[in-house]
Amino acid sequence: MKIIKTEKEIEIMAEAGRRLAHVVAFLEKSVKAGITTNELDAIAYKMIKDAGCKPAFLNYRPRGAKKGYPATACISVNEDVVHGIPSDYVINDGDIVKIDLGLIHKGFYSDAAVTVGIGAIGIKNRKLIETTKKAMELGIKEARPGNTVGDIGYAIEHHVKSNGFSIVDLLTGHGIGRSLHEEPHIYNFGERGKGERLVAGMVIAIEPMVAAGKGKVIQNKDDSFTMADGSMSAHFENTIAIMEDGPVVLTKI
């Protein structure tokens, strides 16, 4: 089911996106060897509150989860791909850190994620991060009226596989608005021309999750997801408004 936003609602979501983008950019610069994921989470919480917004993830319970999420940010390291819970873990040189974050502004959600390589991560891991980011950008280019969800998924999947990596199973992007997760699912795979047709006024979160090994994941007891083969993973996400003249990235400064 398509949920179409009005021009005013998209303006509110654009402001939510700008506020979130400032927080994500600061966290991206702050993550380094020696800092704990709890410390990063505390920074995220304070910045979101100081911006006059609410953390979107704190106490949020997605479908299938056993309990509400206990933190502001999802911070997942190395083979952990999403929904990692902040802890006293100290980030080390060589780690791949995924920061997934959302906020609520005037009743509307915004959602974004980045992946940061810490220090000397090696050529393959650097390529993994670059490939995932580029896959997101290619998916975004397809988010225009008349195209389909399958066009987005095809662009992402083709780029990822052509670079020797795998799409992570089960996990998808989504519609977003007055709820964090709305219809439709935005798959990271697909066929051109297949799936739900995109129209102006839709707002979606495009978020490729990519593995260096095979795509199978394990859901842990704390509801985080880990690559079953222990391979490294990467994740990027932006909130996108589909406008008459094409996609507009809302989660940017």
For each residue, the residues with C-beta under 8 A, 3 or more apart:
1: 183 184
2: 183 184 196 199 202
3: 175 177 182 183 202
4: 199 200 201 202
5: 9 10 13 177 201 202 203 241
6: 9 10 201
7: 10 11
8: 11 12
9: 5 6 12 13 108 177
10: 5 6 7 13 14 201 203 241 243 250
11: 7 8 14 15
12: 8 9 15 16 105 106 107 108
13: 5 9 10 16 17 105 108 109 110 177 203 239 241 250
14: 10 11 17 18 241 248 250
15: 11 12 18 19 105 106
16: 12 13 19 20 53 103 104 105 106 108 109 110 250
17: 13 14 20 21 110 112 239 249 250 251 252
18: 14 15 21 22 250 251 252 253
19: 15 16 22 23 48 51 53 103 105 110
20: 16 17 23 24 101 102 103 110 111 112 239 251
21: 17 18 24 25 112 251 252 253
22: 18 19 25 26 47 51 253
23: 19 20 26 27 44 47 48 51 101 103
24: 20 21 27 28 99 101 112 113 114 251
25: 21 22 28 29 253
26: 22 23 29 30 43 47
27: 23 24 30 31 40 43 44 73 99 101 114
28: 24 25 31 99 114 116
29: 25 26
30: 26 27 35 40 43
31: 27 28 35 40 91 97 99 116 118
32: 35 91 118
33: 91 92 93 95 118 119
34: 90 91
35: 30 31 32 39 40 90 91
36: 39 40 86 87 88 89 90 91
37: 40 41 75 77 84 86 87 88 89 91
38: 41 42 86 87 88
39: 35 36 42 43
40: 27 30 31 35 36 37 43 44 73 75 86 99
41: 37 38 44 45 71 72 73 75 86
42: 38 39 45 46
43: 26 27 30 39 40 46 47
44: 23 27 40 41 47 48 55 72 73 101
45: 41 42 48 49 55 58 72
46: 42 43 49 50
47: 22 23 26 43 44 50 51
48: 19 23 44 45 51 53 54 55 72 103
49: 45 46 52 53 54 55
50: 46 47
51: 19 22 23 47 48 103
52: 49 105
53: 16 19 48 49 103 104 105
54: 48 49 58 103 104
55: 44 45 48 49 58 72 102 103 104
56: 60 101 102 103 104 109 110 111 180
57: 60 69 71 72 73 74 100 101 102 180
58: 45 54 55 69 70 71 72
59: 68 69 70
60: 56 57 68 69 180
61: 65 67 68 69
62: 65 69 180 181
63: 181
64:
65: 61 62 68 69 223
66: 223
67: 61 70 223
68: 59 60 61 65
69: 57 58 59 60 61 62 65 74 83 85 223
70: 58 59 67 85
71: 41 57 58 74 75 85 86
72: 41 44 45 48 55 57 58 101
73: 27 40 41 44 57 86 99 100 101
74: 57 69 71 82 83 84 85 98 99 100 101 113 224
75: 37 40 41 71 84 85 86 97 98 99 100
76: 80 81 82 83 84 97 98 100 224 225 233 235
77: 37 80 84 89 91 95 96 97 98
78: 95 96 232 233
79: 226 227 230 231 232 233
80: 76 77 84 98 224 225 226 227 233
81: 76 98 168 171 209 211 217 225 226 227 233 235
82: 74 76 98 100 171 209 224 225 235
83: 69 74 76 100 223 224 225
84: 37 74 75 76 77 80 98 224
85: 69 70 71 74 75 222 224
86: 36 37 38 40 41 71 73 75
87: 36 37 38
88: 36 37 38
89: 36 37 77
90: 34 35 36
91: 31 32 33 34 35 36 37 77 95 97 118
92: 33 95 118
93: 33 118 119 120
94: 118 119 120 121 122
95: 33 77 78 91 92 117 118 121
96: 77 78 115 116 117 118 121 125 128 129 232 233 234
97: 31 75 76 77 91 115 116 117 118
98: 74 75 76 77 80 81 82 84 113 114 115 116 233 234 235
99: 24 27 28 31 40 73 74 75 113 114 115 116
100: 57 73 74 75 76 82 83 111 112 113 235 237
101: 20 23 24 27 44 56 57 72 73 74 111 112 113
102: 20 55 56 57 109 110 111 112 180
103: 16 19 20 23 48 51 53 54 55 56 109 110
104: 16 53 54 55 56 107 108 109 110
105: 12 13 15 16 19 52 53 108 110
106: 12 15 16
107: 12 104 178
108: 9 12 13 16 104 105 177 178
109: 13 16 56 102 103 104 176 177 178 179 180
110: 13 16 17 19 20 56 102 103 104 105 176 239 250 251
111: 20 56 100 101 102 176 180 205 207 237 239 251
112: 17 20 21 24 100 101 102 237 238 239 251
113: 24 74 98 99 100 101 207 235 236 237
114: 24 27 28 98 99 236
115: 96 97 98 99 129 132 133 234 235 236
116: 28 31 96 97 98 99
117: 95 96 97 121 125 126 129
118: 31 32 33 91 92 93 94 95 96 97 121
119: 33 93 94
120: 93 94
121: 94 95 96 117 118 125 126 129
122: 94 125 126
123: 126 127
124: 127 128 212
125: 96 117 121 122 128 129 212 232
126: 117 121 122 123 129 130
127: 123 124 130 131 163
128: 96 124 125 131 132 165 210 212 232 233 234
129: 96 115 117 121 125 126 132 133 234
130: 126 127 133 134
131: 127 128 134 135 159 160 163 165 210 234
132: 115 128 129 135 136 160 165 208 209 210 234 235 236
133: 115 129 130 136 137 234 236
134: 130 131 137 138 159
135: 131 132 138 139 155 156 159 160 188 208 210 236
136: 132 133 139 140 156 206 207 208 236 237 238
137: 133 134 140 141
138: 134 135 141 142 155 156 159
139: 135 136 142 143 152 153 155 156 186 188 206 208
140: 136 137 143 206 238 240 247 249
141: 137 138 144 155 247
142: 138 139 147 151 152 154 155
143: 139 140 147 152 198 204 206 240 242 246 247
144: 141 147 198 242 246 247
145: 198 199 200 242 244
146: 197 198
147: 142 143 144 151 152 197 198
148: 151 152 190 192 193 194 195 196 197 198
149: 152 153 184 185 186 187 190 194 195 196 198
150: 153 154 187 190 191 192 193 194 195
151: 142 147 148 154 155 190 192 193
152: 139 142 143 147 148 149 155 156 186 187 190 206
153: 139 149 150 156 157 186 187 188 189 190 191 195
154: 142 150 151 157 158 189 190 191 192
155: 135 138 139 141 142 151 152 158 159
156: 135 136 138 139 152 153 159 160 167 188 189 206 208
157: 153 154 160 161 167 188 189 190
158: 154 155 161 162
159: 131 134 135 138 155 156 162 163
160: 131 132 135 156 157 163 165 166 167 188 208 210
161: 157 158 164 165 166 167
162: 158 159
163: 127 131 159 160
164: 161
165: 128 131 132 160 161 210 211 212
166: 160 161 210 211 212 213 214 215
167: 156 157 160 161 188 189 208 209 210 211 215
168: 81 171 188 209 210 211 215 217 225 227 233
169: 215 216 217
170: 217 225
171: 81 82 168 188 209 217 225
172: 185 186 187 188 207
173: 185 186 187 188 204 205 206 207 237
174: 180 181 182 183 184 185 186 204 205
175: 3 181 182 183 184 186 202 203 204 205
176: 109 110 111 179 180 181 182 203 204 205 239
177: 3 5 9 13 108 109 182 203
178: 107 108 109 182
179: 109 176 182
180: 56 57 60 62 102 109 111 174 176
181: 62 63 174 175 176
182: 3 174 175 176 177 178 179
183: 1 2 3 174 175
184: 1 2 149 174 175 195 196 204
185: 149 172 173 174
186: 139 149 152 153 172 173 174 175 204 205 206 207
187: 149 150 152 153 172 173 190 195
188: 135 139 153 156 157 160 167 168 171 172 173 207 208 209
189: 153 154 156 157 167
190: 148 149 150 151 152 153 154 157 187 194 195
191: 150 153 154 194 195
192: 148 150 151 154
193: 148 150 151
194: 148 149 150 190 191
195: 148 149 150 153 184 187 190 191
196: 2 148 149 184
197: 146 147 148
198: 143 144 145 146 147 148 149 202 242
199: 2 4 145 202 242
200: 4 145 242 243 244
201: 4 5 6 10 242
202: 2 3 4 5 175 198 199 241 242
203: 5 10 13 175 176 177 239 240 241 242 250
204: 143 173 174 175 176 184 186 239 240 242
205: 111 173 174 175 176 186 237 238 239 240
206: 136 139 140 143 152 156 173 186 237 238 240
207: 111 113 136 172 173 186 188 235 236 237 238
208: 132 135 136 139 156 160 167 188 235 236
209: 81 82 132 167 168 171 188 233 234 235
210: 128 131 132 135 160 165 166 167 168 233 234 235
211: 81 165 166 167 168 214 215 227 229 231 232 233
212: 124 125 128 165 166 231 232 233
213: 166 227 229 230 231 232
214: 166 211 227 228 229 231
215: 166 167 168 169 211
216: 169 227 228 229
217: 81 168 169 170 171 225 226 227 228
218: 225 226 227 228
219: 223 224 225
220: 223 224 225 226
221:
222: 85
223: 65 66 67 69 83 219 220
224: 74 76 80 82 83 84 85 219 220
225: 76 80 81 82 83 168 170 171 217 218 219 220
226: 79 80 81 217 218 220 230
227: 79 80 81 168 211 213 214 216 217 218 230 231 232 233
228: 214 216 217 218
229: 211 213 214 216
230: 79 213 226 227
231: 79 211 212 213 214 227
232: 78 79 96 125 128 211 212 213 227
233: 76 78 79 80 81 96 98 128 168 209 210 211 212 227
234: 96 98 115 128 129 131 132 133 209 210
235: 76 81 82 98 100 113 115 132 207 208 209 210
236: 113 114 115 132 133 135 136 207 208
237: 100 111 112 113 136 173 205 206 207 251
238: 112 136 140 205 206 207 249 250 251 252
239: 13 17 20 110 111 112 176 203 204 205 249 250 251
240: 140 143 203 204 205 206 247 248 249 250
241: 5 10 13 14 202 203 247 248 250
242: 143 144 145 198 199 200 201 202 203 204 246 247 248
243: 10 200 246 247 248
244: 145 200
245:
246: 143 144 242 243
247: 140 141 143 144 240 241 242 243
248: 14 240 241 242 243
249: 17 140 238 239 240 252
250: 10 13 14 16 17 18 110 203 238 239 240 241
251: 17 18 20 21 24 110 111 112 237 238 239
252: 17 18 21 238 249
253: 18 21 22 25
